[in-house]
Amino acid sequence: MRADYFTFNWIFSLKIHSLSAIVAPISVQSDWLSIDMPYYAYEGDQVVVRCSGRDNNKIKRLTFYKDGAWLPAYYNTYIISNARPSDSGSYYCKAKRRVFLFIDDTEQTRSVWLTVQGIPVSGVFLETQPQRDQVVKGETLVLVCSVAKGTGNTKFFWHREDTRESLGQKSQRSQRAELEIPVIRESHAGRYYCTADNGYGLIQSQAVIVTMRIPVSHPVLTFSVPGAQALTGDVVELRCEDKGASPPILYRFYHENVPLGNTAAPFGGGASFNLSVTARHSGAYACEADNGLGAQRSDVALLYVTEFPPKICLVNGPHRCEGRVEVEKEGHWGTVCDDGWDMKDVAVVCRELGCGAAKHTPAGMLYLPVAEEDQPVFIQVALCNGTEAALAECEQVETFDCGHDEDAGAVCEGFGGKVE
């Protein structure tokens, strides 16, 4: 009996070894191995493919395939982290399992077809950098086209609605694209829109109106009085204007660099500042324009203010700031003797007339015709210190022994309205 037992075991063992040597693994589609995965996915989704058997402990090796090509996988899971249309295809897996002792079997799951669907673009939106109401002439304008949804490669197009002009296009795998206009000009103001298409149809954004803001450049200051010459008591309008700047504009006015006040021009154009003048208002004026994009100051303009009625004048000269000196008393005009007449006296005359600095003290006889014999000489000697506002304020010598051959003259520089 014992001998028969050993004989049986030896024969059975021999047969098993023979089977393991000659039987090759076979691939069988069976219910023992199953695959679990979705049939549909959207582009960008994560797709998980799982394979499992009734008894996973018997699985020696598990492999995944797509369209017959081997896929690298971790244990019983294959993960597509960011699905794309190219991931569409037929998926299945194979398992090599131990059937009995040294006998292995290879089983294959059914094939599952995965369709990866792209997401059509939607929510197309156009914005500008800087914002559309803050675009400044000369700066860079960026047109940003974006989509709220949409996958895959997207084509972006930019258009100008009012001129029906195509501005450019870009194709990229992104939900946002930019088109740059390096130097913005006034002609770029208008209505813009963009379109986007990722293969499912063209979608258009709403139009955006781009308005241009033009900085102030060179304001001009003018006076309302002819020749920039006013009399004391006059109301002089100072007008400052920058015709090309965008509103609102704030204008500031200055006298000898001292602020006088400001006036707003909410709708653009110029603005005025009224000034009731006295002799002390003679001098240099300027204005400044500011619309929030940087302030600019005008050139300096000179205003000349004399007393009313005039008490002094220079006659027979080439202009009002040169000639024989004559003064008025009680409605009559007379001359000034040149005894002691010097540059300090001429400086006072020039100041009173609203002219420039004193230049010369010529003889009055040079300005023909000479004064009539019966015309009086009102001032014998003027003892000015050069700081007085008028010749009448200077100390005077009342002895009169001068004739018209000793009449005083004066030459001042600078006459007219503006310093160029």
C-alpha positions in Angstrom: 0.0 0.0 0.0 2.8 2.5 0.9 4.6 1.7 -2.3 1.5 2.5 -4.4 1.2 5.8 -2.6 4.7 6.9 -3.5 4.3 5.7 -7.0 1.1 7.8 -7.4 2.7 11.0 -6.0 5.8 10.6 -8.2 3.7 10.2 -11.3 1.4 13.2 -10.4 4.4 15.4 -9.7 5.9 14.5 -13.0 2.7 15.4 -14.9 2.5 18.7 -13.2 6.1 19.6 -14.1 5.4 18.5 -17.6 2.3 20.7 -17.9 4.1 23.7 -16.5 6.8 23.3 -19.0 4.7 22.9 -22.1 1.5 24.9 -21.4 1.8 28.7 -22.5 -0.2 31.4 -20.8 -3.5 32.1 -22.6 -5.4 35.4 -22.8 -9.1 34.9 -22.0 -11.8 37.6 -21.8 -13.7 36.6 -18.7 -15.7 37.8 -15.8 -12.9 37.1 -13.4 -11.1 40.4 -14.3 -13.1 43.7 -14.6 -12.3 47.3 -15.7 -13.9 50.3 -14.2 -13.7 53.7 -15.9 -16.0 56.4 -17.4 -17.2 56.4 -21.0 -17.1 60.2 -21.3 -14.9 62.9 -19.9 -14.4 66.6 -20.5 -11.0 68.0 -21.5 -9.1 68.9 -18.4 -10.8 66.3 -16.2 -9.0 63.6 -14.3 -9.8 60.1 -15.5 -9.1 57.0 -13.4 -9.0 53.6 -14.9 -9.1 50.7 -12.4 -8.7 47.0 -13.0 -9.5 44.3 -10.4 -10.1 40.5 -10.1 -12.3 38.4 -7.9 -9.2 37.6 -5.9 -6.5 40.2 -6.3 -4.1 38.2 -4.3 -3.8 35.8 -7.2 -2.8 38.5 -9.6 0.9 38.3 -10.4 1.1 41.2 -12.9 -1.5 43.7 -14.1 -1.0 45.8 -17.3 -3.1 48.5 -19.0 -3.5 49.1 -22.7 -4.9 51.9 -24.9 -5.6 50.9 -28.5 -3.3 47.9 -28.1 -0.4 50.0 -26.7 1.0 49.3 -23.2 0.4 52.1 -20.6 2.5 52.7 -17.5 0.4 52.2 -14.4 0.7 52.0 -10.6 -0.6 48.7 -9.3 -4.2 48.4 -10.3 -4.8 52.1 -11.3 -4.0 54.1 -14.4 -4.6 57.9 -14.0 -5.0 60.5 -16.8 -4.5 63.7 -14.8 -5.5 66.2 -17.5 -7.6 64.5 -20.2 -7.3 65.7 -23.8 -9.1 64.6 -26.9 -6.0 62.6 -27.8 -6.7 60.4 -24.8 -9.9 59.2 -26.5 -9.7 55.5 -27.4 -10.2 51.9 -26.4 -8.9 50.9 -22.9 -8.5 47.4 -21.4 -6.2 45.6 -19.0 -4.6 42.2 -18.7 -3.9 40.2 -15.6 -1.5 37.3 -15.2 -2.7 35.1 -12.3 -1.7 31.8 -10.8 -4.2 29.1 -11.6 -2.7 26.0 -9.9 0.8 25.6 -8.5 3.0 26.4 -11.5 0.2 27.1 -14.0 -0.4 30.8 -14.9 -3.3 32.2 -16.8 -3.6 35.6 -18.6 -7.0 37.1 -18.7 -8.2 40.3 -20.4 -11.0 42.6 -19.6 -13.6 43.8 -22.1 -12.6 47.0 -24.0 -14.1 50.3 -22.9 -14.2 53.3 -25.2 -13.4 56.6 -23.7 -14.5 59.8 -25.4 -12.8 63.0 -24.2 -15.0 66.0 -25.1 -13.5 69.5 -25.4 -15.4 72.4 -23.7 -16.5 75.1 -26.2 -15.5 78.6 -25.4 -18.0 80.8 -23.6 -18.0 84.1 -21.7 -15.7 85.9 -24.2 -14.7 89.2 -22.6 -12.5 92.1 -23.7 -10.8 94.4 -21.3 -8.1 97.1 -21.7 -4.9 97.9 -19.7 -5.0 100.6 -18.6 -8.8 100.8 -18.1 -10.7 102.1 -21.2 -11.4 105.6 -19.7 -7.8 106.1 -18.5 -5.9 105.6 -21.8 -3.4 108.3 -22.2 -2.0 109.5 -25.6 1.5 108.3 -26.2 1.3 105.3 -23.8 0.8 101.6 -24.5 -2.6 100.1 -24.8 -3.1 96.3 -24.2 -6.3 94.6 -25.4 -6.9 91.5 -23.3 -9.3 88.9 -24.6 -10.3 86.1 -22.3 -12.9 83.3 -22.0 -14.7 82.1 -18.9 -14.7 78.5 -20.2 -13.1 76.6 -23.1 -10.4 74.0 -23.5 -7.8 73.1 -26.0 -6.1 75.4 -28.5 -8.0 78.6 -28.8 -7.8 81.2 -31.6 -8.2 84.8 -30.5 -9.1 87.6 -32.9 -9.2 91.4 -32.3 -11.4 93.8 -34.2 -12.3 97.5 -34.3 -16.0 97.8 -34.7 -16.3 101.4 -35.9 -13.8 101.0 -38.7 -14.3 97.3 -39.3 -10.6 96.8 -39.1 -9.0 93.5 -38.2 -6.2 94.2 -35.7 -4.6 90.8 -35.2 -4.9 87.2 -34.1 -3.2 84.7 -31.8 -3.6 80.9 -31.4 -2.5 79.4 -28.1 -3.5 76.8 -25.5 -4.8 79.4 -23.0 -8.0 81.1 -21.9 -6.4 84.5 -22.2 -4.4 86.4 -24.9 -3.1 89.9 -25.3 -2.7 92.3 -28.2 -0.5 95.3 -27.7 -0.7 98.7 -29.3 2.7 100.2 -28.5 1.9 103.9 -28.9 -1.7 105.1 -28.6 -2.8 108.0 -30.6 -6.0 110.1 -30.9 -7.0 108.0 -33.9 -7.1 104.9 -31.8 -10.2 106.1 -29.9 -13.2 103.9 -30.8 -15.1 100.7 -30.3 -13.2 97.4 -30.0 -14.2 93.7 -29.6 -12.6 90.3 -29.7 -13.7 86.8 -30.8 -12.5 83.3 -29.7 -12.9 79.9 -31.2 -11.5 76.5 -30.1 -13.1 74.5 -32.9 -16.7 74.5 -31.6 -17.7 77.9 -33.1 -16.8 81.5 -33.0 -17.9 83.5 -29.9 -17.8 87.3 -29.8 -17.3 89.6 -26.8 -19.2 92.8 -26.2 -17.7 96.0 -27.6 -15.6 98.2 -25.4 -15.3 101.9 -26.0 -11.8 103.3 -25.7 -11.6 107.0 -25.0 -8.4 109.0 -25.2 -7.1 111.2 -22.5 -4.7 113.8 -23.8 -2.2 115.4 -21.4 -1.8 119.2 -21.2 1.0 120.3 -23.4 1.6 124.1 -23.7 -1.1 126.4 -22.2 -1.1 130.0 -23.5 -1.8 133.0 -21.3 -3.3 136.2 -22.7 -4.6 139.5 -21.3 -7.9 141.2 -22.2 -6.3 144.6 -22.6 -4.7 145.6 -25.9 -0.9 145.4 -25.8 -1.0 144.1 -22.2 -1.3 147.7 -21.0 -3.8 148.6 -18.4 -4.7 151.6 -16.3 -5.2 151.4 -12.5 -8.8 150.4 -11.7 -9.2 148.4 -14.9 -10.5 144.8 -14.6 -8.1 142.7 -16.6 -9.1 139.2 -17.7 -6.3 136.7 -17.6 -7.2 133.8 -19.9 -5.3 130.5 -19.9 -6.1 127.8 -22.5 -4.7 124.5 -23.6 -6.9 123.6 -26.6 -5.9 120.0 -27.1 -6.0 118.7 -23.5 -8.7 116.4 -22.2 -11.1 117.7 -19.6 -11.5 118.4 -16.8 -8.7 120.9 -16.6 -7.7 123.0 -13.6 -6.0 126.3 -14.4 -3.8 128.1 -11.9 -2.7 131.8 -12.2 0.5 133.3 -10.9 2.0 136.9 -10.6 5.7 136.9 -10.0 5.4 133.2 -9.1 2.9 134.0 -6.4 -0.4 132.1 -6.7 -3.4 134.4 -7.5 -6.1 131.7 -7.7 -7.4 128.9 -9.9 -10.4 128.3 -12.2 -11.7 124.9 -13.4 -12.8 124.1 -17.0 -14.9 120.9 -16.5 -15.6 120.5 -20.2 -12.2 121.5 -21.5 -11.1 124.6 -23.3 -9.8 127.7 -21.5 -10.6 129.5 -18.2 -10.3 133.0 -17.0 -9.3 134.9 -13.9 -10.3 138.5 -13.4 -8.1 141.0 -11.6 -8.8 144.6 -10.6 -5.4 146.1 -11.1 -3.4 148.8 -9.4 0.1 149.9 -10.2 1.6 147.1 -8.1 0.0 144.6 -10.5 2.6 145.4 -13.2 4.9 142.5 -13.8 5.3 138.9 -15.0 2.4 136.5 -15.1 2.1 132.9 -15.9 -0.6 130.2 -15.8 -0.5 126.4 -15.3 -2.8 123.7 -16.7 -3.4 120.4 -15.0 -5.8 117.6 -16.0 -4.4 115.0 -13.7 -1.8 113.7 -16.2 0.9 116.2 -15.3 0.9 120.0 -14.9 2.4 122.3 -17.6 3.1 126.0 -17.2 2.8 128.7 -19.9 5.4 131.1 -21.0 5.8 134.3 -19.0 3.7 137.3 -20.1 4.2 140.9 -18.9 1.4 143.2 -17.9 1.9 147.0 -17.7 -0.3 149.0 -15.3 -0.2 152.8 -15.2 -2.2 155.3 -13.2 -5.4 156.8 -14.6 -5.3 159.4 -15.9 -1.6 159.2 -16.9 0.6 161.8 -15.1 3.7 161.2 -17.2 4.6 160.3 -20.8 7.6 160.1 -23.2 7.0 162.0 -26.4 8.4 162.0 -29.9 10.3 158.7 -29.4 10.1 155.6 -31.6 7.8 153.9 -29.0 6.1 154.8 -25.8 9.0 153.8 -23.6 11.4 156.3 -25.2 11.3 160.1 -25.7 11.2 163.5 -24.0 9.8 163.3 -20.5 6.6 165.3 -19.9 4.4 165.4 -16.8 0.8 166.6 -16.3 -0.3 169.1 -13.6 -3.9 170.5 -13.4 -4.6 169.5 -17.0 -1.5 171.0 -18.5 1.6 169.2 -19.7 5.2 170.4 -19.1 8.7 169.2 -19.3 11.4 168.1 -16.8 14.8 169.8 -16.5 17.8 167.5 -16.8 19.6 169.1 -13.9 20.8 166.1 -11.8 18.8 163.8 -14.1 20.2 160.3 -13.7 19.4 156.6 -14.1 17.6 156.5 -10.8 15.1 159.1 -12.1 14.8 157.2 -15.4 14.1 154.0 -13.5 11.1 155.6 -11.7 9.8 156.9 -15.0 10.1 153.5 -16.6 8.3 151.9 -13.7 5.5 154.4 -13.7 5.0 153.8 -17.5 5.0 150.1 -17.1 8.1 149.8 -19.3 11.2 147.7 -18.8 14.5 148.6 -17.1 16.1 152.0 -17.5 18.7 152.2 -20.2 19.8 155.8 -21.0 19.3 159.4 -19.9 19.4 161.2 -23.3 18.7 164.9 -23.8 15.1 165.8 -24.5 16.2 168.0 -27.5 17.0 164.8 -29.4 13.3 164.1 -29.8 12.0 166.6 -32.3 10.2 168.8 -32.5 11.3 170.5 -29.3 8.8 171.8 -26.8 7.0 175.0 -27.5 8.5 178.1 -25.8 5.3 178.7 -23.8 5.2 175.1 -22.5 6.2 175.2 -18.8 9.0 173.3 -17.1 7.3 171.6 -14.1 10.3 169.9 -12.4 13.7 171.6 -12.0 15.4 168.7 -10.2 14.0 165.2 -9.3 15.9 163.6 -6.5 14.7 160.0 -6.9 16.2 157.1 -5.1 15.0 154.7 -7.8 12.4 152.8 -5.7 9.5 155.2 -6.1 6.4 154.1 -8.0 6.0 157.5 -9.7 8.0 160.6 -10.5 5.7 162.7 -8.4 6.8 160.7 -5.3 10.4 161.9 -5.7 11.7 164.9 -3.8 11.9 167.9 -6.0 13.8 171.3 -6.2 11.4 174.1 -7.0 13.8 176.8 -8.3 13.3 177.2 -12.0 16.1 178.4 -14.3 15.8 175.8 -17.0 14.9 176.3 -20.7 13.7 173.7 -23.1 17.3 173.2 -24.3 17.8 171.3 -21.0 14.7 169.1 -21.2 15.3 165.5 -19.9 14.8 162.4 -21.9 14.5 158.7 -21.0 15.0 155.4 -22.7 13.4 152.2 -21.2 13.7 148.7 -22.5 11.0 146.2 -23.0 7.7 147.3 -24.4 4.8 145.2 -25.7 2.7 142.5 -24.2 4.7 139.3 -24.0 8.2 138.0 -23.4 9.0 135.5 -26.2 
